[in-house]
Amino acid sequence: MTKRRYFKELRLQQFRALMEIFRQGTFTAAALALGLSRTSVWQQIRSLEDDFGVEMAIVRGQKLSLTPEGRQLLEMVEPIVDGFDGVKTAFLDRLGRMKRRLVVATTTSLLNFELRAAVESYGKLHPDVSLSLVDRTSAAALELLSHGHADIAIVGRVPALKDQPILKAQTLLHYPFVLACPKKHELVSRKGFKLSDLLRYPLIIPSVGTNARQRIETVLQQAGMMDDIRWVLDSNNAGLLLTYVEQGLGIALGSMSPFLIKECADRLAFRDVCDLFGTEEVLLVQRKQRYPLAHVSRFAEVVLNTVTKK
């Protein structure tokens, strides 16, 4: 009779430890999230490594991260763990015996424009759901989702998304990059428009940490012009940027909602600069789950049906 290896046998708790190591970034934070000691979490990971015969996590300086093998395993087990942990919640949800709450993390612009109709429609369809909308930059909203503090994130495509195997994304729309100027500004109709033309004027640009700012800086750095930029205001509120264009502080550059462009077209002139900066892809992002909650899936459906058909 084969002797059972209780300590070394694969257990769900080991998979949970792997997930929290990825989400939290340290043994201490993972232990806190799991309600275990730091040593226990360390032992769970080492037991996984013994069972699979590969290294799962590495520490470099103060940073703890998963190895490529650890990431592959995480991608496989995350739906299993979420499915197991979510069975009771999903079951009670189907019976209508669970208090339904939905947290959506997204950006100021999307809340102001594209999502307004979807939020209103969802509220009418599901008045029993407690809906919380959280205003964040794309990167911050994605972090809330990956740490389990939001159910859905609607964000621009950020580089960190490619390192999140536990998330899935669907494209909603693309924001164009535009230049916003006073109506009679010379750049509105200039032919043979070049990147260097922008740098002759004070710029009003998106804040550090936003997708649009990163794109602008990347393009300028590649052109060797980063040191020539002269910005007078940065903000992650596109409406605020345009207000200061109207006041004559400078010209604004960034990715903007077509709704905002249309709303301000009678006061300002807009020039498409997608040939220089491209477009910003907007995504609806969720965690991969075996038993997704119906009211969460329904919100995603409402957004997809509302936003993509505009």
C-alpha positions in Angstrom: 0.0 0.0 0.0 1.4 3.4 -1.1 2.1 5.7 1.8 0.4 9.1 1.5 2.7 12.1 1.6 0.4 14.5 3.5 2.9 17.4 3.8 4.3 17.1 0.2 0.9 16.3 -1.4 -0.4 19.1 -3.7 -3.0 21.1 -1.9 -5.3 24.0 -2.7 -3.6 26.1 -0.1 -0.3 25.9 -2.0 -2.0 27.2 -5.1 -3.6 30.0 -3.1 -0.1 30.9 -1.8 1.2 31.0 -5.4 -1.6 33.4 -6.3 -1.0 35.7 -3.4 2.7 35.8 -4.0 2.0 37.1 -7.5 -0.6 39.6 -6.3 1.2 40.9 -3.2 4.8 40.8 -4.2 6.2 39.8 -0.8 6.0 36.7 1.5 4.9 39.0 4.3 2.0 40.6 2.4 0.9 37.2 1.0 0.9 35.8 4.5 -1.3 38.7 5.7 -3.7 38.2 2.8 -4.0 34.4 3.6 -4.1 34.7 7.4 -0.9 32.6 7.7 2.6 33.1 9.0 5.3 34.2 6.6 7.1 30.8 7.2 3.9 28.9 6.3 3.6 30.7 3.0 7.3 30.1 2.3 6.8 26.4 3.0 3.8 26.2 0.7 5.8 27.5 -2.2 8.8 25.3 -1.4 6.5 22.3 -1.3 5.1 23.2 -4.7 8.7 23.4 -6.0 9.5 20.0 -4.6 6.4 18.4 -6.2 7.0 19.9 -9.6 10.7 19.9 -9.6 11.1 23.5 -10.8 11.6 26.9 -9.1 8.4 28.9 -8.7 9.4 32.1 -7.1 12.7 34.1 -6.8 13.8 37.0 -4.6 16.0 39.7 -6.1 16.8 42.4 -3.6 13.5 43.5 -2.0 11.4 42.1 -4.9 9.7 38.8 -5.0 8.4 37.5 -8.3 7.4 34.3 -10.0 9.6 32.5 -12.4 8.3 31.8 -16.0 7.4 28.3 -14.7 5.6 29.8 -11.8 3.6 32.1 -14.1 2.6 29.2 -16.3 1.3 27.2 -13.3 -0.5 30.3 -12.0 -2.3 30.7 -15.2 -3.5 27.1 -15.0 -4.5 27.0 -11.3 -6.0 30.5 -10.8 -9.4 29.6 -12.4 -9.4 26.3 -10.4 -8.8 28.1 -7.1 -11.2 30.9 -7.9 -13.8 28.3 -9.0 -13.4 26.4 -5.8 -13.5 29.5 -3.6 -16.4 30.9 -5.5 -18.7 27.9 -5.5 -20.6 29.0 -2.3 -20.9 32.6 -3.5 -22.0 31.6 -7.0 -24.5 29.1 -5.5 -26.0 31.6 -3.1 -26.1 34.2 -6.0 -28.1 31.8 -8.2 -30.5 31.2 -5.3 -30.9 35.0 -4.9 -29.7 34.8 -1.3 -26.6 36.9 -1.7 -26.2 40.7 -1.3 -25.0 41.7 -4.7 -22.2 44.3 -4.9 -20.2 45.4 -8.0 -17.1 47.5 -8.0 -16.0 49.0 -11.3 -12.6 50.8 -11.6 -12.2 53.1 -14.5 -11.0 56.6 -15.7 -12.5 60.0 -15.4 -13.0 60.4 -19.1 -14.9 57.1 -19.4 -17.1 57.9 -16.4 -17.9 61.3 -17.9 -18.8 60.0 -21.4 -18.7 56.5 -22.7 -20.0 54.7 -19.6 -22.8 57.0 -18.5 -25.5 55.4 -20.6 -24.3 51.9 -19.6 -24.3 52.7 -15.9 -27.8 54.2 -16.2 -29.1 51.2 -18.1 -27.6 48.7 -15.7 -29.0 50.5 -12.7 -32.5 50.2 -14.2 -32.0 46.5 -15.0 -30.5 45.6 -11.7 -31.7 48.0 -8.9 -30.8 45.3 -6.4 -27.1 45.5 -7.1 -25.0 47.9 -5.0 -22.8 49.5 -7.7 -19.6 51.4 -6.8 -17.7 53.3 -9.4 -14.0 54.1 -8.6 -12.2 56.9 -10.5 -8.5 55.9 -11.1 -5.9 56.1 -13.8 -5.7 53.0 -16.0 -2.7 51.6 -14.2 -4.3 52.1 -10.7 -7.6 50.7 -11.8 -5.9 47.5 -13.2 -4.1 47.1 -9.9 -7.3 47.3 -8.0 -8.7 44.5 -10.2 -5.6 42.3 -10.0 -5.6 42.5 -6.1 -9.3 41.6 -5.9 -10.5 45.1 -4.9 -12.6 45.6 -8.0 -14.7 43.2 -10.1 -14.2 45.0 -13.5 -11.7 47.5 -14.8 -12.4 49.6 -17.9 -9.0 51.1 -18.8 -6.5 51.9 -21.5 -4.1 49.2 -22.5 -1.2 49.4 -20.0 2.1 47.5 -20.3 1.4 45.7 -16.9 -1.5 43.9 -18.5 0.8 41.5 -20.4 2.1 40.3 -17.0 -1.3 39.5 -15.7 -2.1 35.9 -16.7 -5.1 35.8 -14.3 -6.9 38.6 -16.3 -8.8 38.6 -19.6 -9.5 41.7 -21.7 -11.9 42.7 -24.5 -11.5 45.8 -26.7 -14.2 48.4 -26.4 -13.0 51.3 -28.5 -10.0 53.5 -29.4 -9.4 57.1 -28.3 -7.7 59.2 -31.0 -4.7 61.4 -30.2 -5.6 65.0 -30.9 -4.1 68.4 -30.7 -6.5 71.0 -29.2 -6.0 74.6 -30.0 -7.8 78.0 -30.0 -9.9 78.3 -33.1 -7.5 80.6 -35.1 -4.3 78.9 -34.0 -1.8 78.5 -36.8 -1.3 74.7 -36.2 -5.0 74.0 -37.0 -4.5 74.3 -40.8 -0.7 74.0 -41.1 0.3 71.7 -44.0 3.1 69.3 -43.7 2.6 69.1 -39.9 5.6 67.8 -38.0 6.4 66.7 -34.5 8.8 69.6 -34.1 5.9 72.0 -34.7 4.4 71.1 -31.4 7.4 72.0 -29.4 7.3 75.6 -30.4 4.4 76.2 -28.1 3.6 75.7 -24.4 2.0 72.3 -24.0 -0.9 71.2 -21.8 -0.5 67.4 -21.4 -1.9 64.4 -19.5 -0.4 63.5 -16.1 2.5 61.2 -15.4 1.3 57.7 -15.0 -1.4 57.9 -17.6 -1.3 56.0 -20.9 -1.4 59.1 -23.0 1.6 60.7 -21.2 3.6 57.6 -21.6 2.9 57.5 -25.3 3.8 61.1 -25.7 7.1 60.7 -23.9 7.9 57.6 -25.8 7.4 59.3 -29.2 9.4 62.3 -28.2 12.3 60.2 -26.7 12.4 58.1 -29.9 12.7 61.4 -31.9 15.4 62.8 -29.6 13.1 65.7 -28.7 12.2 64.9 -25.1 14.5 67.7 -23.7 12.7 70.3 -25.9 9.2 69.9 -24.5 7.9 72.8 -22.6 4.7 71.9 -20.6 2.8 74.4 -18.5 0.1 72.1 -17.1 -0.5 68.4 -16.6 -3.7 66.7 -15.4 -5.5 63.4 -15.9 -8.7 65.3 -16.4 -9.1 66.0 -20.2 -11.9 68.5 -19.6 -9.6 70.6 -17.3 -6.9 70.5 -20.0 -9.3 72.0 -22.5 -10.4 74.7 -20.1 -6.9 76.0 -19.9 -6.5 75.9 -23.7 -9.6 78.2 -23.8 -7.8 80.5 -21.4 -4.8 80.7 -23.7 -2.3 79.0 -21.4 -1.1 76.7 -24.2 -2.2 73.9 -26.6 -3.3 70.5 -25.4 -2.0 67.1 -26.6 -3.5 63.8 -25.6 -5.9 60.9 -26.3 -9.5 62.2 -26.0 -13.0 60.8 -26.0 -14.8 61.7 -29.3 -17.7 62.8 -27.1 -15.5 65.4 -25.4 -14.2 66.6 -28.8 -17.7 67.0 -30.1 -18.8 68.8 -27.0 -16.0 71.4 -27.3 -15.9 71.7 -31.1 -17.8 75.0 -31.0 -15.1 76.6 -28.8 -11.9 74.9 -29.8 -10.2 73.5 -32.9 -9.0 69.8 -32.9 -6.4 68.3 -35.2 -6.0 64.6 -35.5 -2.4 63.5 -34.7 -2.9 59.8 -34.8 -0.2 59.5 -37.5 2.3 60.7 -34.9 1.0 59.2 -31.7 -1.4 56.4 -32.8 -4.6 55.7 -30.8 -5.3 54.5 -27.2 -7.1 51.2 -27.0 -9.7 51.0 -24.3 -10.4 47.6 -22.7 -12.9 45.9 -20.4 -10.8 43.7 -18.1 -12.0 40.9 -15.7 -10.5 38.1 -13.7 -10.6 34.7 -15.3 -13.2 32.8 -13.2 -14.8 29.4 -13.5 -18.0 30.6 -11.9 -18.4 34.3 -12.7 -21.2 36.0 -10.8 -24.2 36.7 -13.0 -24.5 40.4 -12.0 -20.8 41.0 -12.8 -21.1 39.3 -16.2 -24.3 41.3 -17.0 -22.6 44.6 -16.4 -19.8 43.6 -18.9 -22.5 42.7 -21.4 -24.3 46.0 -21.0 -21.1 47.9 -21.4 -20.1 45.9 -24.5 -23.5 46.4 -26.1 -23.8 50.0 -25.2 -20.2 51.3 -25.9 -19.2 49.3 -28.9 -22.4 50.1 -30.8 -22.0 53.9 -30.5 
